[in-house]
């Protein structure tokens, strides 16, 4: 299987003999790195290949479970010297094209986090999850611009933009970055910031995602938020269209300190789901107010006065409990996800979303949920000349997720998601959000986060830092041709 590995990564791949060249090269690499070097069939190989989303699995020629930055440098140089593509994985969320050849670098062991309370910044290693950042930051009354789950890798989330519960007040996670430490395709380590490698810094903030190099650490700004007014209001699913239409007219006048969403949710009939929700469906208004608690309660009371919710879980909350807003699953599962942006949300679009998600009389629902997040505020205001500006100027961001219920259901679910997107096409902007895409769709639609004209700039940067396209698995940004 090793005799003739080739791939679409620009520079081609060298021919490798299993009995001589590969074994010798891997043996030499194993002697130099501190972490594990794994080949197919080795103990630990299958576990290292697995992503959080069980729909996708890597099948690389070589895995390096890096113990430190030096391991990453050595591995990238090894790949560069042998003409191999490089894929990077930390927590296994957000998989694009699986690594079916070449080198897979696992960064999950690099978890160091340091907080500077005076500068109000944190320096975060590439394998750290948001939970490792949030706790130390909150000790100083500060918070990072994390997402809906602290179980997500901080760096990967940020490189994809990152639209969290403080987004309308402070912007995307990518806006908070002060600098990146990056291992380039030839093994050089550079610092990318506003005053150093500025073009690379621009590209990484929102369109990075293991495409221009391996980000081994980032320094991010922190913000003074501790207690919030947050949670969920549950209404009967029969009211889904009515609630979403009211939400559409309610959000335009909302203060930027309120980031919110509305969703149709089908809770699975599993034991880990609380009794009142298990096997039930609801339309839910959720969000996070980061101002004074009394003002947040007054805003949410507008919904309570309109209709008394079936379940009311909105209230004062510590940012340490931010996971309770979305209650995203922690354990791995097989799922598929898609996304669209809307500048407006007309009634026919609402009808498609509700029709695709709410239970009907023809079998169980196809989707776990469809969520519309409210954009605007600092998300739009800070777009400016950002590399990902096209993916942040809309009003509503739709995320649709379905669980692959069996071995033959993947194609069925993908077809259903594609059909729903085609029905929504007359109403969408054409933009995409990297954090809400996975698999081949993430790779193929990645240019849709980029504004007209910016793709050429990204391709020129790619040519400068990765001319042979070693980092080719995540986003479809090929190096610009040489003049």
C-alpha positions, 0 to 999 in steps of 0.5 A, spaced: 500 500 500 506 504 500 509 503 494 505 509 490 502 514 494 500 520 490 495 526 492 492 533 490 497 537 494 501 541 489 508 538 489 506 530 488 509 525 493 515 521 493 515 513 492 516 510 498 518 502 499 515 499 505 521 495 507 527 500 506 525 508 505 519 508 509 521 504 515 528 508 515 525 515 515 520 513 520 525 510 524 529 516 524 523 521 525 521 516 531 528 517 534 528 525 534 521 526 536 518 526 544 511 524 542 509 518 539 510 516 531 504 511 529 503 507 523 497 503 521 496 497 525 500 500 531 497 500 538 493 507 538 493 508 531 485 507 530 484 512 536 489 517 534 485 517 527 478 518 530 475 525 530 470 527 535 465 527 529 464 519 528 462 520 521 469 522 519 475 518 520 483 519 518 487 514 514 494 517 514 500 513 512 504 516 519 501 519 525 505 524 530 502 525 536 506 531 538 509 532 545 511 539 544 512 545 538 519 541 537 515 535 535 511 539 530 517 542 527 521 536 526 514 533 523 513 538 518 520 538 516 519 531 515 513 531 510 516 537 506 523 533 505 518 527 503 513 531 499 507 529 504 501 533 505 500 535 512 493 534 516 492 537 523 488 535 529 487 537 536 480 535 539 477 532 532 472 537 531 471 541 524 474 535 520 474 537 513 477 532 508 480 526 512 487 525 512 487 519 507 495 519 506 501 523 508 502 525 515 497 527 521 499 531 526 495 530 533 496 536 537 492 534 543 498 534 548 499 541 547 495 544 552 499 550 556 495 556 558 497 562 561 493 568 563 496 575 563 491 579 568 494 586 567 494 586 559 488 582 559 490 577 554 491 569 554 496 565 551 494 558 549 497 552 546 494 549 540 491 543 543 487 546 549 480 546 549 476 553 551 475 550 558 482 550 560 482 558 558 475 559 561 477 557 568 484 561 569 481 567 566 475 567 570 479 567 576 481 575 574 474 576 572 475 575 564 473 571 559 475 569 552 470 569 546 469 562 546 463 558 543 457 554 545 461 549 548 468 549 552 469 542 550 471 545 543 479 546 541 480 554 542 485 554 536 481 551 531 475 554 533 478 561 532 482 560 526 475 558 523 472 565 525 468 563 532 461 566 533 460 565 540 455 568 546 459 574 546 459 575 539 454 581 538 458 585 544 465 584 542 466 580 535 468 573 533 474 570 536 478 571 531 477 578 532 481 577 539 487 575 536 493 579 538 498 574 535 500 567 532 506 562 533 506 558 526 510 553 523 510 554 516 511 548 511 518 548 510 519 548 518 520 555 520 517 558 526 514 565 525 510 570 529 504 573 525 501 579 528 499 586 526 506 588 525 510 582 523 508 577 517 501 582 517 499 578 511 499 571 514 496 574 520 490 577 516 489 570 513 489 566 519 484 570 523 478 567 520 481 563 514 486 559 517 484 552 519 491 548 518 491 551 511 497 556 511 501 552 517 500 549 524 498 554 529 502 552 535 500 558 540 496 564 540 495 570 544 488 573 545 485 578 548 480 577 554 474 581 556 471 583 563 465 579 563 463 574 569 456 574 570 450 574 565 443 573 564 442 567 559 439 560 558 433 558 554 425 559 553 422 553 551 415 553 547 411 548 544 414 545 537 407 547 534 408 554 535 415 554 531 413 558 525 410 563 530 416 564 535 421 564 529 417 570 526 416 574 532 424 573 533 425 576 526 421 582 528 424 582 535 432 582 534 433 588 530 432 593 536 436 589 541 442 592 545 449 589 542 450 586 549 445 581 547 447 575 543 441 570 541 438 564 537 432 561 536 431 554 534 427 548 533 430 542 537 428 534 537 431 531 543 433 524 542 429 519 546 436 517 550 437 516 558 442 522 558 436 527 556 433 530 562 425 527 563 422 533 561 425 534 554 427 526 553 424 524 546 420 531 545 420 537 540 420 544 542 422 551 539 427 555 543 429 562 544 436 562 547 441 567 548 446 571 553 446 578 556 452 580 558 450 587 561 447 588 568 442 582 570 436 586 571 436 589 564 437 582 561 431 580 565 427 585 563 429 584 555 427 576 556 420 578 560 418 581 553 417 574 551 414 571 558 409 577 557 408 575 550 407 567 551 408 563 558 414 558 556 412 551 557 419 551 560 423 557 563 431 556 564 433 563 563 436 566 569 443 569 572 449 565 570 456 565 571 460 565 565 463 558 568 457 555 566 456 557 559 455 550 557 448 550 560 446 555 554 447 550 548 448 544 552 452 541 546 453 534 547 460 532 550 461 525 547 463 523 540 457 522 535 456 521 528 453 527 525 452 531 519 452 539 519 450 545 514 450 552 514 447 558 510 447 566 512 440 570 511 440 578 510 433 577 511 428 572 513 422 571 509 416 567 511 417 562 506 424 561 508 422 560 515 416 555 513 422 551 509 426 551 516 420 549 520 418 544 515 425 540 515 426 540 522 419 539 526 416 532 527 411 530 522 407 524 521 412 520 516 417 517 521 422 520 526 425 527 524 431 527 520 434 533 523 437 534 531 436 541 530 436 547 526 438 554 529 438 561 527 443 565 530 442 573 530 448 576 527 450 584 527 453 588 532 460 587 533 460 581 528 458 586 523 462 592 525 468 589 526 468 585 519 471 591 515 477 588 511 477 581 515 479 575 511 472 572 513 468 578 512 463 575 507 461 570 512 459 575 518 455 581 515 449 577 514 443 578 519 441 570 521 446 564 521 443 558 520 446 551 522 442 545 521 445 538 524 442 531 523 445 525 527 447 519 522 442 513 525 445 507 522 450 505 517 446 506 511 443 513 513 449 517 511 447 518 504 440 519 506 441 525 511 446 528 506 441 528 501 436 531 505 441 537 507 442 538 500 435 538 498 433 543 504 439 548 502 436 548 495 429 550 497 432 555 501 437 558 496 432 563 493 433 566 500 440 565 502 446 570 501 451 565 498 456 566 504 458 560 509 461 559 516 467 555 517 465 553 524 458 550 521 461 546 516 464 539 516 467 534 511 467 535 503 462 541 504 467 544 508 472 544 503 468 545 497 465 551 500 470 554 504 471 560 498 464 562 500 467 565 507 471 570 503 469 577 499 470 578 492 478 580 491 480 577 497 481 570 495 486 572 490 490 575 496 489 569 500 492 565 494 498 569 494 499 569 501 499 561 500 504 561 495 509 565 499 508 560 505 506 554 502 508 554 495 507 546 494 500 546 498 502 541 503 497 544 508 491 542 503 486 538 507 482 543 510 480 549 505 480 550 498 485 555 497 490 553 492 497 557 492 497 562 486 501 560 480 508 564 480 509 569 475 
